[in-house]
Amino acid sequence: MPHFLQSGRGHVGTAALGCPVERSSTALLLGALVALLALTSACRIDMHVQPRQNPLARSDFYTDQRSARPLVEGTVARGDLRADTYFYTGKIGNNPGDVMPFPVTKTVLERGRERFNIFCAPCHSRLGDGNGFVPSRGFSRKPPSYHIPRLQKAPLGYFFDVITNGFGIMPDYASQIPPRDRWDIVAYVRALQLSQNATMADVPTGQQIPSQPPKFAEPGTGATLPIPAPGNNSAETPASQKPASSKNETK
């Protein structure tokens, strides 16, 4: 008979044989792992499969059976409070205003020129005369020149409204140009009108003009550069301002 059985400690010997004790430990360990796996997988399912409604799906919870709910009445998205009506419409009541909603500085005009050359010049040209690249390629209607009397007298709010809502076959640019940039463009359009129609009477008293404006054979468009007139020199005195005797001497 084995010695460990003769010692009278049969229960120890049974454990030493390794059967009952090892099986119970393994079963407990496997049970704990299964329980842990079940708990963790259940959490993942809850995170990935949640109660929700598909867009525009039917819902029996609401009386109108629409799962997509309208905005709460009276709420405004952050940054969309348009308290300054004139800034966002260019109108005073139903009429276009003729004032800028902020001071016009060099920075404003530079920004307006940049935005104008990107969005407006392809049709209106960089001179604003309507001879842009798009009309030169067979566009159905040529844009009007900014330098006609009607548009020279148009209020500033009129240009802002046209950029915002479009006019005729011109589409609106509200989604492409923010309101501030629209006003910058309006300021530049007014400066462009002044630059193309200014006279010596518009020069402030005491301000020196460095040279006479150059003469061009072709003014150019938004797609082409201006072509200087033959013998043009901005430093020379225009022939129209030379005395009559000098004209006779050249004959």
Buried (B, 14 or more C-beta within 10 A) or exposed (E): EEEBEEEEEEEEBBEEEEEEEEEEEEEEEEEEEEEEEEEEEEEEEEEEEEEEEEEEEEEEEEEEEBBEEEEEEEEEEEEEEEEEEBBBBBBBEEEBBEEBBEEBEEEBBEBBBBBBBEBBBBBBBBBBBBBBBBBBEEBEEBBBBBBEEEBBEBBBBBBBBBBBBEBEEBEBBBEEBEBBBBBBBBBBBBBBBEEBEEEEEEEEEEEEEEEEEBBEEEBBBBBEEBEBEEEEEEEEEEEEEEEEEEEEEEE
